[in-house]
Amino acid sequence: MSRINIQKALSNLHLDDRAQENFLRLYKKFCEGPSRIDDWDTVRTPDEKFLVPYATLKIPDSKAIQQSLSKVAVCKLNGGLGTSMGCQSPKSTIIVRDGKSFLDLIVDQLCEAQRKFDVTIPLILMNSFYTHEETQKVIEKYHGHLKIKTFRQNMFPRLLEGSCQPLSEDEFGLGAWYPPGHGDFYSCIFEMGILDNLLEEGREVMFVANADNLGAVIDPGILHHILQNDIPFMIEMTPKTLADVKGGTIYQEGNKVKLLEIASVPEEHKEEFCSQRKFKVFNTNNIWINLRHLRAQLEKGPLDLNVIINRKSVSGKNILQFETAIGSAVECFPGAVGLIVSRDRFLPVKKTDDLLLVQSDLFVLNQGHLTRNPDRKQAGLPSVKLGSHFADLQDYQDRISSVPGLLELDSLEVDGDVRFGEDVQLKGKIKLTALKNKPLLIPDGSVLKDETVEQ
């Protein structure tokens, strides 16, 4: 469909001019075809100056930390529902630990930093139309404790694959719309005046991260480094494990770095991309943005971000969504760098498998900060696969009324209706399988070590 025809098709959807132009820009890139790497041999791991180890950063003193924190704002990407855990409310409102939700922990972290260093750190939440109204109600309880601003990112129309006609809201309701990815952040904060307001307040750096990443906390050392060296854009990377092989990474092209996602990798090179040989780190989606540099770039026009084509099915119809990723802006900023951080800064909770880990004795909670328990001797976290009976949060809670001790666990594999009693300890390699139509009960006080239990 031509630009003129798609404009006519959009005319009945009541999109404002700004949103329509943003959508048409993505549509144009879709029509141009997928972005692919033409010469794989030129794709290489960035030089040391573009991929900085965290250990090389200087540790600032208390005065420098205070000065740095007075210039930062925090944005959490809060557009997702907890559908991967069977919830239909904003994922950030799910209770994670000690009766506190993701949002509670984020607020606790920032309130502690404000108290300790006598500064004000604003929190900004980028919501989608799925999460905006409920989040607005939830944050009322933080009034007087933290300065919080929310905004709703764009709603774009889903298109029928083939004809590219927008879905009808009369027929599909809200299913006719979608939030266009977290790359929408840039145009939203610019066009809504949020960027200018922050600069007027003296904010120079924005730390952006996913709301469900419990490791994404303000790090004064990173912030100080960015301010001292006038770094325009920094993206945190962490060493790959076998679980992260498909995660995006950065590569060097000429004198700048770019984000590389698996969708842009030629089919014959995907195995090499997924290996840990050529690309040893992957994107955590923890992003540090110098707001002055961002303002200068946006004054020239919208950032030219790669478009992700997301194909889905809605009520049996094959549809297209055009999305962008916040990290792909790395190539828009001369002087942008990656920072290699420890795994402690990447602790996302995507499934109940992850939830079990962060709720267990593997971690210690203090002032909103979840840190590794020093009593665990193994370097990494155990592998946990709970199975389909635990996929929904309610089912998980019904079967795990008391979180087992995992301090000495290497791996846990659960299949079927397994239920855990109080004060259970799991050590070594554990495999639990419920074979019959009745639950497999792990009694109160059980200590299982390197065991396979089938019943």
C-alpha positions in Angstrom: 0.0 0.0 0.0 1.4 3.4 -0.9 2.0 6.2 1.6 -1.0 8.1 0.3 -3.3 5.1 0.6 -2.1 4.2 4.1 -2.6 7.8 5.1 -6.2 7.5 3.8 -6.6 4.3 5.8 -5.4 6.0 8.9 -7.6 9.1 8.5 -10.5 7.4 10.3 -8.5 6.3 13.3 -8.2 9.7 15.0 -4.4 9.6 15.3 -3.0 13.1 15.9 -0.5 14.4 13.3 2.5 13.6 15.5 1.5 10.0 16.1 0.6 9.5 12.4 4.0 10.8 11.2 5.8 8.5 13.6 3.8 5.5 12.4 4.3 6.4 8.7 8.0 6.6 9.3 8.0 3.0 10.6 5.7 1.9 7.7 8.1 3.4 5.2 11.1 1.5 6.7 8.9 -1.7 6.6 8.3 -1.1 2.9 12.0 -0.7 2.3 12.6 -4.2 3.5 14.4 -5.8 6.5 17.7 -4.4 7.6 20.4 -7.1 7.1 24.1 -7.2 7.4 25.6 -7.1 3.9 29.2 -8.1 4.7 29.4 -10.3 7.8 33.2 -10.3 7.7 33.1 -6.6 8.7 31.1 -7.3 11.8 33.5 -7.4 14.8 33.6 -7.0 18.5 34.1 -3.4 19.5 37.6 -2.1 20.3 38.4 -1.5 24.0 37.5 2.2 23.8 34.0 1.3 22.8 33.5 -1.6 25.3 34.6 -0.5 28.7 35.0 -2.9 31.6 33.2 -1.7 34.8 36.3 -2.4 36.9 38.2 0.4 35.1 35.8 3.1 36.4 37.0 5.4 39.1 35.2 5.2 42.4 33.8 8.7 43.2 33.8 10.1 46.7 30.6 11.1 48.6 30.6 14.7 47.4 31.0 13.6 43.8 28.2 11.1 44.2 25.9 13.7 45.6 26.7 16.1 42.7 26.2 13.4 40.2 22.9 12.2 41.7 21.5 15.7 41.6 21.8 15.6 37.8 20.1 12.2 37.1 16.6 11.1 36.4 15.4 7.5 36.3 12.9 6.1 33.7 11.4 2.6 34.0 9.9 1.0 31.0 6.5 0.0 32.4 4.4 -1.0 29.5 4.1 -4.7 30.0 1.4 -6.8 31.6 2.3 -9.9 33.6 0.9 -12.2 30.9 4.0 -14.5 30.9 2.9 -15.4 34.5 -0.8 -15.4 33.8 -1.6 -11.9 35.1 -3.5 -9.2 33.4 -2.4 -6.3 35.6 0.8 -4.2 35.1 3.8 -6.5 35.7 5.4 -4.0 37.9 2.6 -4.4 40.5 3.3 -8.2 41.0 4.5 -8.9 44.5 8.2 -10.0 44.2 9.4 -10.4 47.8 8.6 -9.5 51.4 5.2 -8.2 50.3 6.7 -5.7 47.9 6.1 -5.3 44.1 8.6 -4.3 41.4 7.4 -0.7 41.8 7.8 -0.8 45.6 11.4 -1.9 45.3 12.2 0.7 42.7 10.7 3.4 44.9 12.6 2.0 48.0 15.9 2.2 46.1 15.4 5.8 45.1 14.1 6.9 48.4 17.2 5.4 50.1 19.5 7.2 47.7 17.7 10.5 48.3 17.9 10.1 52.1 21.6 9.1 52.1 22.9 11.8 49.8 20.3 14.5 50.4 19.2 14.8 46.8 16.0 14.5 44.7 15.8 11.9 42.0 12.7 12.0 39.8 11.2 8.7 38.6 9.5 8.6 35.2 7.3 5.7 34.2 6.7 5.0 30.5 3.4 3.2 30.4 1.5 1.6 27.6 -2.3 1.9 27.1 -2.4 -1.5 28.8 -0.8 -0.3 32.0 -1.4 3.5 32.2 -4.6 3.8 34.2 -3.9 1.2 36.8 -0.3 2.5 37.3 -1.8 6.0 37.9 -3.8 4.6 40.7 -1.0 2.5 42.2 1.5 5.4 42.4 -0.8 7.5 44.6 0.6 5.6 47.7 4.1 7.0 47.0 2.9 10.7 47.1 5.2 12.7 49.4 8.0 10.1 49.2 9.2 10.4 45.6 8.6 12.7 42.6 7.0 10.5 40.0 5.9 11.4 36.5 4.1 9.0 34.1 3.3 9.2 30.5 1.6 6.9 28.0 3.5 5.9 24.9 1.9 5.9 21.5 -0.9 3.6 20.4 -0.3 2.4 16.8 -2.8 0.5 14.6 -2.2 -3.2 13.8 -2.2 -3.9 10.1 -3.6 -6.9 8.3 -0.7 -8.8 6.7 -1.0 -8.7 3.0 -3.4 -5.7 2.5 -1.8 -3.6 5.3 -5.3 -2.3 6.2 -5.7 -1.2 9.8 -7.8 -3.4 12.0 -11.2 -2.0 12.9 -11.6 -1.0 16.6 -15.3 -1.7 16.2 -14.5 -5.4 15.4 -11.3 -5.9 17.5 -11.6 -3.4 20.3 -8.3 -2.6 21.9 -6.9 -5.6 20.0 -6.7 -3.2 17.0 -3.9 -1.3 18.7 -0.4 -2.0 20.0 2.4 -0.1 21.8 5.3 0.3 19.4 8.2 -0.9 21.6 10.4 1.0 24.0 12.2 2.8 21.2 9.1 5.0 21.2 10.6 6.6 24.4 12.7 9.1 22.4 9.9 10.8 20.4 7.5 10.7 23.4 9.7 12.5 25.9 10.7 15.1 23.2 7.2 15.8 21.9 5.6 15.8 25.3 8.0 18.3 26.7 9.4 15.9 29.3 13.0 16.2 27.9 13.0 20.0 28.1 11.5 20.0 31.6 14.3 17.7 32.8 17.0 19.9 31.3 15.4 23.0 32.8 15.6 21.2 36.2 19.3 20.6 35.7 19.0 16.9 34.9 21.8 15.9 32.5 21.5 12.1 32.4 18.6 9.7 32.2 19.0 6.1 33.4 16.5 3.9 31.6 15.8 0.2 32.3 13.0 -2.4 32.2 10.8 -2.3 35.3 11.2 -6.1 35.8 15.0 -6.0 35.9 15.7 -6.1 39.7 19.4 -5.6 39.0 18.9 -2.3 37.3 19.7 0.1 40.1 21.3 3.6 40.0 25.1 3.1 40.1 26.9 6.4 41.1 30.2 5.1 39.6 28.6 4.7 36.1 26.8 8.0 36.4 30.0 9.9 37.5 32.0 8.4 34.6 29.4 9.5 32.1 29.3 13.1 33.4 33.1 13.4 33.8 33.7 12.1 30.2 30.7 13.7 28.5 29.6 10.3 27.2 26.5 10.8 25.1 25.1 7.3 25.3 26.0 4.1 27.2 24.5 0.7 27.0 25.3 -1.9 29.7 26.4 -5.3 28.4 27.0 -8.4 30.5 28.8 -11.7 29.7 26.8 -14.3 27.8 25.7 -17.6 29.3 24.1 -20.5 27.4 20.7 -19.0 28.3 21.5 -15.7 26.5 22.7 -16.8 23.1 19.9 -15.1 21.2 20.3 -11.8 23.1 21.3 -8.7 21.2 24.8 -7.4 21.3 26.9 -4.5 20.0 29.4 -4.5 17.2 31.7 -1.9 15.7 31.4 -0.4 12.2 34.0 2.2 11.4 34.3 4.5 14.3 31.0 3.8 16.0 29.0 1.0 17.6 25.7 -0.5 16.6 23.2 -2.8 18.2 22.9 -6.2 16.5 19.8 -8.3 16.9 19.4 -11.9 15.7 16.7 -10.9 13.2 19.4 -8.9 11.3 21.9 -11.7 11.2 22.1 -13.7 7.9 20.8 -17.2 8.3 24.2 -18.8 7.6 25.8 -16.8 10.5 23.2 -17.2 13.2 25.1 -20.1 14.8 28.2 -17.9 15.1 26.1 -15.0 16.5 24.6 -17.3 19.2 28.0 -18.7 20.2 30.1 -17.2 22.9 33.2 -17.0 20.7 32.7 -13.9 18.5 30.2 -12.0 20.8 30.9 -12.6 24.4 28.5 -10.0 25.9 24.8 -9.2 25.3 22.5 -6.2 25.9 20.9 -5.8 29.3 18.7 -2.9 28.1 20.1 -0.8 30.9 20.7 2.5 29.0 22.3 5.8 30.1 21.5 8.8 28.0 23.1 12.2 28.1 20.0 14.5 27.8 21.9 17.4 26.2 23.2 15.2 23.5 19.8 13.6 23.0 18.2 17.1 22.7 20.8 18.0 20.1 20.1 14.9 18.0 16.3 15.2 18.2 16.5 18.9 17.1 17.8 17.5 13.8 14.8 15.2 13.4 13.6 11.8 14.8 16.2 9.2 15.5 16.6 6.7 12.7 15.9 3.5 14.6 15.8 0.0 13.0 12.3 -1.3 12.7 11.4 -4.7 14.2 8.6 -6.5 12.3 6.5 -8.3 14.8 4.0 -10.8 13.3 1.1 -11.9 15.4 -2.3 -13.5 15.2 -5.4 -11.6 16.5 -8.7 -13.4 16.4 -7.4 -15.7 13.7 -6.1 -12.8 11.6 -2.4 -12.5 10.7 -1.3 -9.0 11.6 1.8 -6.8 11.5 3.3 -4.6 14.2 6.2 -2.2 13.6 8.3 -1.7 16.7 11.6 -0.1 17.7 14.1 -0.9 20.5 15.6 1.8 22.8 19.1 0.3 22.5 19.2 0.7 18.7 19.8 4.4 19.2 23.4 3.7 20.2 24.4 4.2 16.6 22.8 7.7 16.5 25.3 9.1 19.0 29.0 9.6 18.0 31.0 8.6 21.0 28.5 6.1 22.3 30.0 3.1 24.2 29.1 -0.2 25.8 30.0 -0.9 29.4 30.7 -4.5 30.6 28.9 -5.0 33.9 28.5 -8.0 36.2 25.5 -10.3 36.0 24.2 -8.7 39.2 22.9 -5.8 37.1 20.8 -8.1 34.9 18.2 -9.8 37.0 15.0 -9.9 35.0 11.9 -11.7 36.2 10.2 -13.0 33.0 8.7 -16.3 34.3 7.9 -18.0 37.6 11.3 -19.8 37.2 13.0 -16.4 37.7 10.6 -15.5 40.5 11.5 -18.5 42.5 15.2 -17.5 42.4 14.7 -14.0 43.6 12.3 -15.0 46.3 14.7 -17.6 47.7 17.7 -17.4 50.1 19.9 -16.9 47.1 19.3 -13.2 47.5 19.2 -10.7 50.4 16.9 -7.7 50.3 18.0 -4.3 51.8 16.3 -0.9 51.1 14.9 -2.2 47.8 18.3 -3.6 46.6 18.4 -7.3 45.9 21.9 -8.7 46.2 23.5 -12.1 46.0 23.7 -14.0 49.3 27.4 -14.2 50.1 26.8 -17.6 51.8 26.3 -19.2 48.4 29.6 -20.8 47.3 28.8 -21.4 43.6 29.5 -18.5 41.4 26.4 -18.6 39.3 22.7 -19.0 39.9 21.1 -22.5 39.7 19.1 -23.6 36.6 15.4 -23.8 37.4 12.7 -25.3 35.2 9.4 -25.5 37.0 7.2 -26.8 34.2 3.7 -25.9 32.9 1.9 -26.5 36.3 3.8 -23.5 37.7 3.5 -21.1 34.7 0.7 -19.0 36.1 1.4 -17.0 39.2 -1.6 -18.3 41.1 -0.6 -21.9 40.3 2.9 -21.2 41.4 1.7 -19.7 44.7 -0.6 -22.6 45.3 2.2 -25.1 44.9 4.9 -23.2 46.7 3.4 -21.8 49.8 6.9 -21.5 51.4 9.9 -20.9 49.1 12.4 -23.7 49.5 16.0 -23.0 50.4 18.2 -23.0 47.2 21.5 -21.9 48.6 23.3 -25.1 47.6 21.2 -25.9 44.6 22.8 -26.6 41.2 19.7 -27.4 39.1 16.0 -28.0 39.7 13.7 -29.6 37.1 10.0 -30.1 38.0 7.4 -31.9 35.8 3.8 -32.2 36.8 1.8 -31.3 39.9 4.5 -31.0 42.6 3.8 -29.3 45.9 6.3 -28.0 48.4 5.8 -28.0 52.1 7.4 -25.7 54.7 11.2 -25.4 55.3 12.2 -27.6 52.3 15.9 -27.5 51.4 17.0 -28.4 47.8 20.7 -29.1 47.2 22.7 -30.3 44.2 20.8 -31.6 41.2 17.1 -32.2 41.8 14.5 -33.7 39.5 10.9 -34.0 40.7 8.2 -35.7 38.5 4.5 -36.2 39.4 3.5 -39.2 37.3 0.0 -39.8 38.5 -3.2 -37.8 38.7 -2.5 -36.8 42.2 0.2 -34.3 43.4 3.7 -35.2 44.4 4.1 -33.7 47.9 7.5 -32.7 49.3 6.9 -32.9 53.1 7.7 -30.1 55.6 11.3 -30.0 56.6 12.5 -32.2 53.7 16.2 -32.0 52.7 16.8 -33.3 49.1 20.3 -33.6 47.7 21.1 -34.9 44.3 17.8 -36.7 44.1 15.4 -37.8 41.4 11.9 -38.3 42.8 9.1 -39.8 40.6 5.7 -40.6 42.0 
